[in-house]
């Protein structure tokens, strides 16, 4: 087998952002896998970089049209590539005179009959910025050159080259384009289009194009009025449903507005004996109909929108009572006069009830995905691209085969009474059959609150459910002090907190002891009840809560209750299982380790004024199986964790408290392994400059001095692995859990690797991308890879290994549960139907003030499970 022989120690002068690669991993069983990466050859060329300055705030789509016209007007610009914003690249220096700069008047002909409207002239200024020799790029991938600005710019230029041709043909976003050849309407005015993601990336001694399938959400084209009705779940119904005078709810108008804001619409007017089209961008929806909305014309007269179109434009409206759109200029246009052009990307979060449609459309098993990627090569036609040829590039049409290794799984240890106390997972999976928890918890008193009618969920069904619950708890070693809980029925339309408080008092009155667990049976669609229950348990009263769906818990089988107990045991302070073998980096008693995971959750696109939520999860015990959490509110879409120092101090304090209470005599922690989720490669330096000092300050303040390792875990990438030998696949056709790649695909000089840690379930599994950006512990590749793989097996609520280390997964869950910290029914609405807000700073203060802290009873428990 061919091995790359890349010696890093001889390149001391090469600077890196992260840690230099310490070598390649050797552990595990060697296998060859295919990856969706296609090797690229690039000749040494001089690339000329130009700034293209167009009028401010023009969308990329319009900028690309301007560039196309510039190519037609000035032949020297043919073969030049453009990113749609401000960067132009060419291998032929442009004849711009001695100043290397010039301005051009670019004319865009309007759509419509000749003479209908004078063409608009745009001033485009082009100025040379730099000359870049791609020899630097070859030195970089050989490990002889730092990743400086010239290297980054040359990679950016080549990425624009490969995207140029498809971006001129198809709808596109930053790295993907979409074609109508494979599309599906999913309702609510949304279509899904299959597309392709492409990104040129550097690796050891090579460049490659990462090509993957992608899914784009598009607004359904056609009449805007029809789109609105479909979004509201009323397709084909009476258009006057959108009339405020006839009862159109303002809440529904706001929800529709969130969907439409930023959408481009086309209007058609008669002019000069022909028809003229104009494009507009939706800014908001009017609260009044066209018959009611009035404005003052140029002569100072007041008239309604409906009258204007009737008297001035000569177009009587069919539906004058319904709402209108307001566009960027302030003009108001009736819905019935607008249509949605095809191929318009919807840059918003998919509605929650359409998520399954998106997953179903995107899901392809490994052979299907690889076949679709190969088909994408035919769409892209790299070999026929004049842009690619001019830049001296050749792109292989064969997926790369790289060396991988399948790491052995860690052993897992269960508790006393287990038929087999130590087990070895098989391809990332095991079960709870004949096993007891490592540290089972105790249910002292408990109450069941049912949010279904007794007709739909009879008391006998509730009693049978309680019996199954108790059997499930006992089967895994948990102790239930009272097998006959108080059962209460409540109406979900009431005040949930007050109802739960009454249920707790009923338990106290009947059992002479308050409950340490509240089991809540939810009806179908009981999301609001769930949020209120979690606020009551986690924030208000400090009592463990377990929500069950009524259609799942009724007559449930033992496997269902085993899964419930996986969550419940750790909520009550227990430990399900621990790593069974000694891992020097995790459970060396002489050198204790704290493992932390951190993440930031951002508001959905278009949700201006809403905050981001930061979470830190940290281990407190010697087995790295028990975790606590800290969470904070911060400015929306700010990725760096603002209050990380105080969060780390609190976590270290809880670690010390747990040690004093349960594991006395152990030395202070000598290692701190910090897994950071959610940051892009371009933000690594920010993490080192901003977050690492905060971690160090927290350690100093808490009087500990651990050696710190900081690892970024990436999930939003497009690398996929495909077994080259069918014998190396799992039953779903995916690579096996533990498959690790660090050779032939990773960064030319920095310490990174791809690792698939979970067994396949649906579609093609995605590996995690690990980048070690700071490492005082001097981990070898094998040590770091086995450590991360082991931590993927301690995720408490599953008997499967997961795709990222458990503390990172937990941090993601804590972020997602942040909404539960707000009092239900207050003005701080985080739902999809809330209005957009302005004055972001003031709104942030309101969100911070309204964010209720975790109850003290829950501070040292894994309440978030």
C-alpha positions in Angstrom: 0.0 0.0 0.0 1.4 3.4 -1.0 2.2 5.6 2.0 2.8 9.3 1.8 6.2 10.2 3.3 5.7 13.7 4.5 8.2 14.9 7.2 6.8 17.8 9.2 9.7 18.4 11.5 11.9 19.7 8.7 9.4 22.5 8.0 10.0 24.5 11.2 9.6 27.8 9.3 6.1 27.0 8.1 3.5 28.7 10.3 0.2 27.1 11.0 -3.0 28.3 12.7 -3.6 25.0 14.5 -1.2 22.4 15.8 1.3 21.0 13.3 0.5 17.4 12.5 2.5 15.1 14.9 2.4 12.2 12.4 -0.2 9.8 11.1 -2.2 7.3 13.2 -1.2 3.7 13.0 -3.9 2.0 15.1 -6.8 0.0 13.7 -7.4 -2.2 10.7 -6.2 -0.7 7.4 -8.9 -0.4 4.7 -9.2 1.6 1.5 -12.2 3.8 1.0 -13.5 6.0 -1.8 -14.2 9.7 -1.0 -16.2 12.2 -2.9 -13.1 14.1 -3.8 -11.6 14.5 -7.3 -7.9 15.2 -7.8 -7.0 18.5 -9.4 -3.9 19.3 -11.4 -2.9 23.0 -11.7 -0.1 24.3 -13.8 2.1 27.2 -12.4 0.2 30.3 -13.6 0.3 33.9 -12.7 -3.2 34.9 -11.6 -4.2 38.6 -11.7 -6.6 39.7 -9.0 -8.9 42.7 -9.5 -11.5 44.5 -7.4 -14.8 44.9 -9.2 -16.7 47.7 -7.6 -20.4 48.0 -8.6 -23.2 50.1 -7.0 -23.6 49.1 -3.3 -26.0 46.4 -2.2 -26.7 44.9 -5.6 -27.6 41.2 -5.2 -25.1 38.6 -6.6 -27.7 37.6 -9.3 -27.7 41.2 -10.7 -23.9 41.5 -10.4 -23.5 38.3 -12.4 -25.8 39.8 -15.1 -23.7 43.0 -15.1 -20.5 40.9 -15.5 -22.1 39.0 -18.4 -22.9 42.2 -20.2 -19.3 43.5 -19.5 -18.0 40.3 -21.2 -20.1 41.1 -24.3 -19.1 44.8 -24.3 -15.3 44.4 -23.7 -13.8 41.2 -25.3 -10.8 41.4 -22.9 -13.1 40.3 -20.1 -14.0 37.0 -21.7 -12.5 34.1 -19.7 -12.3 36.3 -16.6 -14.0 34.7 -13.5 -16.1 36.7 -11.0 -17.5 35.8 -7.6 -20.7 37.9 -7.9 -19.4 40.3 -5.2 -16.2 42.2 -5.8 -13.4 39.7 -6.9 -12.3 39.2 -10.5 -9.5 36.8 -11.5 -7.8 36.2 -14.8 -4.6 34.6 -16.2 -4.4 37.3 -18.8 -3.6 40.8 -17.5 -6.4 43.2 -18.4 -5.5 46.2 -20.6 -6.5 48.9 -18.1 -3.7 51.4 -18.7 -0.8 52.5 -16.5 -3.0 52.9 -13.4 -4.2 49.3 -13.7 -7.8 50.6 -13.2 -10.7 51.7 -15.4 -14.4 52.4 -15.2 -17.0 50.9 -17.6 -20.6 51.9 -18.3 -22.6 48.7 -18.4 -26.1 48.7 -19.8 -28.8 46.3 -18.8 -31.6 46.2 -21.3 -35.0 46.0 -19.5 -37.5 43.3 -20.3 -40.3 44.6 -22.4 -41.0 46.1 -25.9 -38.5 48.4 -27.5 -38.7 51.9 -26.3 -40.9 51.0 -23.3 -38.3 52.2 -20.8 -34.8 53.6 -21.2 -32.0 51.1 -20.4 -30.3 51.5 -17.0 -26.6 52.3 -17.0 -24.4 50.9 -14.2 -20.9 52.2 -13.5 -18.5 49.3 -12.9 -14.9 50.1 -11.7 -12.2 47.5 -12.1 -8.8 47.9 -10.2 -5.9 45.5 -10.0 -5.2 44.3 -6.5 -2.4 41.7 -6.7 -0.5 39.2 -8.8 -0.4 35.6 -7.4 1.8 32.8 -8.6 0.2 29.4 -8.1 3.7 28.0 -7.4 3.0 29.2 -3.8 0.0 26.9 -3.7 2.1 23.9 -4.8 4.7 24.8 -2.0 1.8 25.0 0.5 0.4 21.5 -0.3 3.9 20.1 -0.1 4.3 21.5 3.4 6.9 24.1 2.5 4.8 27.2 2.6 2.6 28.9 5.3 -1.1 29.4 4.5 -0.7 33.1 4.0 -3.0 35.6 2.2 -1.6 34.7 -1.2 -2.3 31.0 -0.7 -5.8 31.7 0.5 -6.5 34.0 -2.4 -5.3 31.5 -4.9 -7.5 28.8 -3.4 -10.4 31.3 -3.5 -9.6 32.1 -7.2 -9.6 28.4 -8.2 -12.9 27.9 -6.4 -14.5 30.7 -8.4 -13.1 29.1 -11.6 -14.8 25.8 -11.0 -18.1 27.5 -10.0 -18.2 30.1 -12.8 -19.9 28.1 -15.5 -22.7 26.5 -13.5 -23.3 29.8 -11.7 -24.0 31.4 -15.0 -26.6 28.7 -15.9 -28.4 27.8 -12.6 -29.6 29.3 -9.3 -26.8 29.3 -6.8 -25.7 30.1 -3.3 -22.1 30.4 -2.1 -20.9 26.9 -2.9 -23.9 25.1 -4.4 -26.0 25.4 -7.5 -29.4 23.8 -8.2 -31.1 22.4 -11.3 -34.8 21.8 -12.0 -34.0 18.4 -13.4 -34.8 16.8 -10.0 -37.3 18.7 -8.0 -40.2 18.0 -5.6 -43.1 20.3 -4.4 -43.6 19.7 -0.6 -46.5 22.2 0.0 -46.4 25.5 1.8 -45.2 27.2 -1.3 -41.9 25.4 -1.3 -40.1 23.2 -3.8 -36.9 21.2 -3.2 -34.3 21.1 -6.0 -31.4 18.7 -6.2 -28.1 20.5 -6.7 -24.4 20.0 -6.3 -21.9 21.4 -3.8 -18.3 21.9 -5.0 -15.3 23.2 -3.2 -11.6 23.0 -4.1 -9.6 22.1 -1.0 -5.9 21.5 -0.2 -4.5 18.2 1.1 -1.1 16.6 1.6 0.7 16.9 -1.7 -2.5 17.4 -3.7 -5.5 19.6 -4.4 -9.0 18.1 -4.8 -12.6 19.2 -5.6 -15.0 18.0 -2.9 -18.2 17.3 -4.9 -21.4 16.4 -3.2 -25.2 16.5 -3.7 -27.0 19.4 -2.2 -30.6 20.3 -1.6 -32.0 23.8 -2.2 -35.3 25.2 -1.0 -37.0 27.2 -3.7 -40.1 29.4 -3.7 -42.7 27.8 -5.9 -43.1 29.9 -9.0 -46.3 31.3 -10.3 -48.9 33.8 -9.0 -47.9 35.3 -5.7 -51.5 35.1 -4.5 -51.6 31.3 -5.0 -48.3 30.9 -3.2 -49.7 32.8 -0.2 -52.8 30.6 0.0 -50.6 27.4 -0.3 -48.3 28.6 2.5 -51.3 29.2 4.8 -52.6 25.7 4.1 -55.5 26.9 1.9 -54.4 26.1 -1.7 -57.1 26.8 -4.3 -59.5 28.4 -1.7 -61.2 31.8 -1.8 -58.6 34.6 -2.3 -60.6 36.8 0.1 -59.3 34.7 3.0 -56.4 37.3 2.9 -58.8 40.2 3.6 -58.4 41.8 7.1 -62.0 43.1 6.8 -63.1 39.5 6.4 -61.2 38.2 9.5 -57.7 37.4 8.2 -55.8 37.0 11.6 -52.9 39.4 12.1 -50.8 36.5 13.5 -51.2 34.7 10.2 -50.3 37.8 8.3 -47.1 38.1 10.4 -46.3 34.4 9.8 -46.8 34.9 6.0 -44.7 38.1 6.1 -41.7 36.2 7.6 -42.0 33.7 4.8 -42.1 36.4 2.0 -39.7 39.0 3.2 -36.7 39.2 0.8 -38.5 37.3 -2.0 -38.2 38.7 -5.5 -41.5 39.2 -7.4 -42.2 40.3 -11.0 -45.0 42.6 -12.0 -46.4 43.1 -15.5 -47.7 46.4 -16.8 -49.0 47.6 -20.1 -46.9 50.4 -21.6 -46.2 51.7 -25.1 -48.4 49.1 -26.9 -46.6 46.2 -25.2 -46.0 44.7 -21.8 -43.2 45.6 -19.4 -41.9 43.5 -16.5 -40.3 44.9 -13.3 -38.7 43.1 -10.4 -39.2 44.1 -6.8 -38.1 42.7 -3.4 -40.8 42.2 -0.7 -40.1 44.3 2.3 -43.3 43.7 4.3 -47.1 43.0 4.1 -49.6 45.7 4.6 -52.0 45.3 7.5 -54.8 46.8 5.4 -56.3 45.7 2.1 -55.9 47.7 -1.2 -59.3 49.3 -0.7 -58.3 50.7 2.7 -54.6 51.4 2.3 -54.2 55.0 1.2 -51.3 57.3 0.2 -50.8 60.9 -1.0 -50.1 61.3 -4.7 -47.8 63.9 -6.3 -50.6 66.4 -6.4 -51.2 66.1 -2.6 -54.4 64.1 -3.0 -55.2 61.1 -0.9 -56.3 57.9 -2.7 -56.4 54.2 -1.9 -54.1 51.7 -3.6 -57.2 50.1 -5.3 -58.3 53.4 -6.7 -54.8 54.2 -8.0 -54.6 51.0 -10.0 -58.2 51.5 -11.2 -58.0 55.2 -12.2 -54.3 55.7 -13.0 -53.0 52.3 -14.2 -56.3 51.3 -15.7 -56.4 48.0 -13.9 -59.4 47.2 -11.7 -58.5 44.8 -9.0 -60.4 41.5 -8.6 -59.6 41.3 -4.9 -59.4 44.8 -3.6 -60.0 43.8 0.1 -56.9 41.6 0.5 -53.5 42.7 1.8 -50.7 44.0 -0.4 -46.9 43.8 -0.5 -44.7 46.8 0.3 -41.4 46.8 -1.6 -38.0 48.4 -0.9 -38.9 51.8 -2.5 -42.0 52.0 -0.3 -44.4 51.3 -3.2 -47.4 49.2 -2.4 -48.4 46.5 -4.9 -51.5 44.2 -4.7 -50.8 40.5 -4.4 -52.8 39.7 -7.5 -50.5 41.7 -9.8 -47.3 39.8 -8.7 -45.8 36.5 -9.7 -42.9 34.6 -8.4 -40.1 33.9 -10.9 -38.8 30.3 -11.1 -35.6 29.1 -9.5 -35.6 31.6 -6.6 -33.7 30.2 -3.5 -35.6 30.5 -0.2 -32.9 31.7 2.3 -34.9 30.9 5.4 -35.1 28.0 7.8 -37.4 25.2 6.6 -40.7 25.1 8.5 -40.6 22.4 11.2 -43.5 20.5 9.7 -41.5 20.2 6.4 -38.3 18.9 7.9 -39.1 15.2 7.2 -39.9 16.1 3.6 -36.4 17.6 3.3 -34.7 14.6 4.9 -36.6 12.2 2.7 -35.7 14.1 -0.4 -32.0 14.4 0.6 -31.6 10.9 1.9 -29.6 8.6 -0.5 -27.8 5.4 0.6 -24.1 5.3 -0.2 -24.3 3.6 -3.7 -27.1 6.1 -4.7 -25.2 9.1 -3.4 -22.0 8.1 -5.2 -23.9 7.5 -8.4 -25.6 10.9 -8.1 -22.2 12.6 -7.5 -20.8 10.9 -10.6 -23.8 12.1 -12.5 -23.0 15.6 -11.3 -19.7 15.4 -13.2 -21.7 15.2 -16.4 -23.7 18.3 -15.4 -20.6 20.2 -14.4 -18.6 19.2 -17.6 -15.3 20.3 -16.1 -13.5 19.0 -19.2 -15.6 21.4 -21.4 -15.2 24.5 -19.3 -13.3 27.2 -21.0 -12.7 28.9 -17.6 -11.0 25.7 -16.2 -8.9 25.3 -19.3 -7.7 28.9 -19.3 -6.5 28.6 -15.7 -4.5 25.5 -16.5 -6.6 23.1 -14.4 -7.5 19.5 -15.0 -10.0 17.7 -12.8 -10.1 13.9 -12.5 -13.5 12.2 -13.1 -12.5 9.3 -10.7 -13.2 9.6 -7.0 -10.1 9.4 -4.9 -9.2 6.2 -3.1 -7.5 6.9 0.3 -6.1 4.9 3.1 -8.3 4.6 6.2 -8.2 2.6 9.4 -11.1 1.1 11.4 -10.4 1.7 15.1 -11.5 -0.9 17.6 -14.3 0.2 19.9 -13.8 0.8 23.6 -15.1 -1.7 26.1 -18.1 -0.5 28.1 -18.8 -1.4 31.7 -22.3 -1.9 33.3 -23.3 -2.4 36.9 -23.7 -5.2 39.5 -26.3 -7.8 38.5 -25.5 -7.6 34.8 -25.2 -10.9 33.0 -22.1 -9.5 31.3 -20.6 -6.5 33.1 -18.2 -5.6 30.3 -19.3 -5.5 26.7 -17.8 -4.7 23.3 -20.0 -2.7 20.9 -20.4 -4.2 17.4 -20.3 -1.5 14.7 -21.4 1.2 17.1 -24.3 -0.7 18.6 -25.3 -2.8 21.7 -28.4 -3.3 23.8 -29.7 -3.3 27.4 -30.7 -7.0 27.5 -29.7 -8.5 30.9 -27.7 -5.4 31.9 -28.0 -3.1 34.9 -26.9 0.5 35.0 -23.4 1.2 36.3 -24.9 3.5 39.0 -28.7 3.1 39.1 -30.8 5.9 40.6 -33.8 5.8 43.0 -37.4 7.0 42.3 -38.7 7.9 45.7 -42.1 9.4 45.1 -43.6 10.2 41.7 -46.7 11.5 40.0 -48.2 11.0 36.6 -49.9 14.0 34.9 -52.0 13.1 31.9 -52.8 15.8 29.3 -55.3 13.7 27.5 -59.0 13.2 28.3 -59.9 10.1 30.3 -61.9 9.0 27.3 -58.8 9.0 25.0 -56.4 7.8 27.7 -58.5 5.9 30.4 -57.3 5.6 34.0 -56.7 1.9 33.5 -54.4 2.7 30.6 -52.5 5.1 32.9 -52.2 2.4 35.6 -50.9 -0.1 33.0 -48.5 2.5 31.8 -47.2 3.0 35.4 -46.8 -0.8 35.8 -44.7 -1.0 32.6 -42.7 2.0 33.7 -41.9 0.3 37.0 -41.0 -2.9 35.3 -38.7 -1.1 33.0 -37.0 0.8 35.8 -36.4 -2.4 37.9 -35.1 -4.3 34.8 -32.1 -1.9 34.5 -31.4 -1.8 38.3 -33.3 1.3 39.3 -35.2 1.3 42.5 -38.9 2.4 42.6 -40.0 3.1 46.2 -43.7 3.3 45.3 -45.2 1.4 42.4 -48.6 3.2 42.7 -48.0 6.9 41.8 -50.6 9.6 42.1 -52.4 10.0 38.7 -53.8 13.4 37.7 -55.7 14.5 34.6 -55.3 18.1 33.3 -56.4 20.2 30.4 -53.5 21.6 28.3 -55.4 24.9 27.8 -54.8 25.8 31.4 -51.8 27.2 33.1 -49.3 24.3 33.0 -47.1 25.5 35.9 -50.1 25.8 38.3 -51.4 22.4 37.2 -48.1 20.7 37.9 -47.8 22.5 41.2 -51.2 21.1 42.2 -50.1 17.6 41.1 -47.0 17.9 43.3 -49.2 19.0 46.3 -51.5 16.0 45.7 -48.5 13.7 45.9 -47.4 15.4 49.1 -50.9 15.1 50.6 -51.4 11.5 49.7 -47.9 10.1 50.0 -46.6 12.5 52.7 -43.5 13.2 50.5 -43.0 15.5 47.6 -42.2 13.9 44.2 -38.7 13.6 42.9 -40.1 12.8 39.5 -43.0 14.0 37.4 -44.1 11.9 34.4 -46.1 13.9 32.0 -48.2 12.3 29.2 -48.5 14.6 26.2 -51.1 14.6 23.5 -50.2 14.7 19.8 -48.8 18.2 19.0 -48.1 19.0 22.6 -45.0 21.0 22.0 -46.1 24.1 24.0 -47.1 21.9 27.0 -43.6 20.2 26.8 -41.9 23.6 26.9 -44.0 24.7 29.9 -43.3 21.4 31.7 -39.5 21.7 31.3 -39.7 25.3 32.5 -41.5 24.2 35.6 -39.2 21.3 36.3 -35.8 22.7 35.3 -36.3 26.4 36.4 -39.3 26.9 38.7 -39.4 23.9 41.1 -36.2 21.9 40.5 -37.8 18.5 40.0 -37.0 15.9 37.3 -39.6 15.7 34.6 -40.1 13.0 32.0 -42.5 13.6 29.1 -44.0 10.7 27.2 -46.2 10.8 24.0 -49.6 9.3 24.7 -49.6 7.2 21.5 -46.1 5.8 22.4 -46.4 5.0 26.1 -49.8 3.3 25.9 -49.2 -0.5 25.9 -45.5 0.1 25.3 -43.1 -2.8 25.0 -40.0 -3.4 27.3 -37.7 -1.9 24.7 -39.5 1.4 24.9 -39.2 1.6 28.7 -35.5 0.6 28.5 -35.0 3.7 26.3 -36.9 5.9 28.6 -34.8 4.7 31.6 -31.6 5.6 29.7 -32.7 9.2 29.9 -34.3 9.1 33.3 -31.5 7.4 35.2 -29.0 10.2 34.4 -31.6 12.9 35.1 -31.9 11.6 38.6 -28.1 11.4 39.2 -27.3 7.9 38.0 -24.7 6.7 35.5 -25.7 4.3 32.7 -22.3 2.9 31.7 -18.7 3.9 31.7 -15.7 3.2 29.5 -14.4 -0.2 30.6 -10.8 -0.1 29.6 -8.1 2.2 30.9 -7.7 5.2 28.6 -4.6 7.1 29.8 -6.0 10.4 28.6 -9.4 10.0 30.2 -9.3 7.9 33.4 -5.7 7.8 34.6 -6.2 8.2 38.4 -2.9 9.9 38.8 -3.7 12.5 36.2 -7.4 13.4 36.2 -9.0 14.9 33.2 -11.8 17.4 32.7 -13.6 17.1 29.3 -15.6 20.0 28.1 -17.9 20.6 25.1 -19.1 24.0 23.9 -21.5 25.2 21.2 -23.4 28.3 20.2 -26.9 28.1 18.7 -28.0 30.9 16.4 -31.4 32.2 15.4 -32.9 31.2 12.2 -32.3 33.2 9.0 -34.5 36.3 9.0 -35.1 36.2 12.7 -33.5 39.6 13.3 -33.2 40.8 16.9 -33.2 37.4 18.5 -30.3 36.2 20.6 -27.8 33.3 20.2 -27.5 30.8 23.1 -24.1 29.5 24.2 -23.7 26.3 26.2 -20.8 24.6 28.0 -21.0 21.1 29.2 -18.2 19.7 31.5 -17.4 16.3 33.1 -17.2 16.1 36.9 -16.4 12.5 37.6 -13.4 10.2 37.1 -15.2 8.1 34.4 -16.0 11.2 32.2 -19.6 9.9 32.1 -21.3 12.5 34.3 -21.7 16.1 33.0 -23.0 19.4 34.2 -24.0 22.4 32.0 -23.8 26.2 31.9 -25.7 28.3 29.4 -25.8 32.0 28.5 -27.7 34.5 26.2 -25.6 36.6 23.9 -25.9 38.8 20.8 -27.5 37.1 17.8 -25.1 35.4 15.4 -22.0 36.1 17.4 -20.0 32.8 17.3 -17.4 33.5 20.0 -18.7 32.7 23.5 -18.8 36.0 25.3 -19.0 34.8 28.9 -16.8 31.7 28.5 -14.5 32.6 31.4 -17.3 32.6 34.0 -18.9 29.6 32.4 -15.6 27.6 32.8 -15.1 28.9 36.3 -18.6 27.6 37.3 -17.9 24.3 35.6 -14.6 23.8 37.4 -16.3 24.8 40.7 -18.9 22.0 40.1 -16.1 19.6 39.3 -14.4 20.4 42.6 -17.7 20.1 44.5 -18.4 16.7 43.0 -14.8 15.5 43.8 -15.1 16.6 47.4 -18.4 14.9 47.8 -17.9 11.6 46.0 -14.2 11.1 45.0 -12.1 12.6 47.7 -8.4 12.2 47.7 -7.9 12.6 43.9 -5.3 15.1 42.8 -6.5 18.2 40.9 -7.1 17.9 37.2 -3.9 17.8 35.1 -5.6 17.8 31.7 -8.4 19.8 30.2 -9.7 18.6 26.8 -12.0 21.2 25.2 -14.2 20.2 22.2 -15.6 23.2 20.4 -18.5 22.8 18.0 -19.8 25.1 15.3 -16.8 27.2 14.3 -15.6 27.4 10.7 -12.0 27.0 9.6 -11.8 30.7 9.1 -12.6 31.3 12.8 -9.9 29.1 14.3 -7.6 32.0 14.9 -10.5 33.8 16.6 -11.0 30.9 19.0 -7.3 30.9 19.8 -7.3 34.7 20.4 -10.6 35.0 22.1 -11.8 31.8 23.8 -8.5 30.1 24.8 -7.4 33.0 27.0 -10.8 32.8 28.8 -10.3 29.1 29.5 -6.8 29.8 30.9 -8.0 32.7 33.0 -10.8 30.5 34.5 -8.2 27.8 35.4 -6.0 30.4 37.1 -8.9 31.9 39.0 -9.9 28.4 40.2 -6.3 27.6 41.2 -5.8 24.6 38.8 -3.1 24.3 36.1 -4.1 21.6 33.6 -2.5 21.2 30.3 -5.1 22.3 27.7 -6.0 20.7 24.4 -8.5 22.5 22.2 -10.2 20.5 19.4 -12.8 21.9 16.9 -15.4 19.4 15.8 -16.9 20.1 12.4 -20.2 18.6 11.1 -21.1 21.1 8.4 -18.8 19.7 5.7 -19.4 17.6 2.6 -16.8 14.8 2.8 -18.4 11.4 2.6 -16.7 7.9 2.7 -17.7 4.9 0.6 -16.4 1.4 1.2 -14.2 0.3 -1.6 -14.5 -3.3 -0.6 -18.1 -4.5 0.1 -16.7 -6.6 3.0 -15.7 -3.3 4.7 -19.3 -2.0 4.7 -21.9 -2.3 7.5 -25.4 -3.5 6.8 -26.5 -0.1 5.5 -23.7 0.1 2.9 -21.8 2.7 4.9 -18.3 2.5 6.2 -18.0 0.9 9.6 -18.0 2.8 12.9 -14.4 3.8 13.8 -13.3 4.5 10.2 -10.7 7.2 10.4 -8.9 9.1 7.7 -5.9 11.4 8.4 -3.7 10.6 5.4 -4.3 11.8 1.8 -7.3 14.0 2.7 -6.4 16.2 5.6 -4.7 19.5 5.8 -1.2 19.7 4.3 0.5 20.6 7.6 -2.1 20.9 10.5 -3.3 18.2 12.9 -6.8 17.1 11.6 -8.6 14.0 10.7 -12.0 12.7 9.6 -13.7 10.0 11.8 -16.9 8.1 11.3 -17.9 7.0 14.8 -21.5 5.8 14.4 -23.2 2.9 12.6 -25.3 3.8 9.6 -29.0 4.4 10.0 -30.5 6.4 7.1 -28.8 7.5 4.0 -25.0 8.1 3.8 -23.3 8.7 7.1 -21.3 11.8 7.6 -18.0 11.7 9.5 -16.9 14.4 11.9 -13.9 16.5 11.0 -11.6 17.1 14.0 -9.0 19.9 14.0 -6.6 20.1 16.9 -5.8 23.8 17.1 -4.0 23.9 20.5 -2.4 21.0 22.4 -0.3 21.3 25.5 -0.8 17.6 26.1 1.2 16.7 23.0 -1.2 14.0 21.9 -0.2 11.6 19.2 -2.5 11.0 16.3 -3.5 7.6 17.7 -4.1 9.0 21.2 -6.3 11.8 20.0 -8.3 9.6 17.6 -9.0 6.8 20.1 -9.9 9.4 22.8 -12.5 11.1 20.6 -13.9 7.7 19.4 -14.2 6.5 23.0 -16.2 9.7 24.0 -18.7 8.9 21.2 -19.7 5.8 23.2 -20.7 7.6 26.5 -23.8 9.4 25.2 -26.2 8.5 27.9 -29.5 8.2 26.1 -28.6 5.7 23.4 -27.1 2.2 23.2 -25.3 3.4 20.1 -22.2 5.4 19.5 -22.9 8.8 18.2 -21.5 11.0 15.4 -19.6 13.4 17.7 -18.1 13.2 21.2 -20.9 13.1 23.9 -20.0 16.4 25.6 -20.3 18.2 22.2 -23.6 16.5 21.6 -24.8 17.5 25.1 -23.8 21.2 24.5 -25.9 21.2 21.4 -28.9 19.9 23.3 -28.4 22.5 26.1 -28.4 25.2 23.4 -31.6 23.9 21.9 -33.3 23.8 25.3 -32.5 27.5 26.0 -36.1 28.5 25.1 -37.3 26.5 28.1 -35.7 29.1 30.4 -38.2 31.8 29.5 -41.6 32.0 31.3 -44.2 30.5 28.9 -46.6 33.0 27.4 -44.3 36.1 27.8 -43.5 38.6 25.2 -40.1 37.0 24.6 -41.5 34.7 22.0 -39.1 32.3 20.3 -41.7 30.6 18.2 -41.9 30.6 14.4 -44.8 33.0 14.4 -43.2 35.8 16.4 -42.7 39.1 14.7 -39.3 40.4 13.7 -37.9 43.0 16.1 -35.7 46.0 15.8 -33.3 47.7 18.2 -31.2 44.5 18.6 -29.2 45.7 21.6 -32.3 46.6 23.6 -33.9 43.4 22.7 -30.8 41.5 23.8 -31.1 43.0 27.2 -34.7 42.0 27.4 -33.8 38.4 26.4 -31.0 38.4 29.0 -33.3 39.7 31.7 -36.0 37.2 30.9 -33.6 34.2 30.9 -34.4 32.4 34.1 -31.5 30.5 35.7 -31.5 26.8 36.3 -32.9 25.7 39.6 -30.3 24.9 42.2 -31.6 21.4 42.5 -30.7 20.7 38.8 -27.3 22.4 38.8 -25.4 19.1 39.3 -27.7 16.9 37.3 -28.0 16.0 33.6 -31.4 17.5 33.5 -31.0 18.2 29.7 -31.4 14.5 28.8 
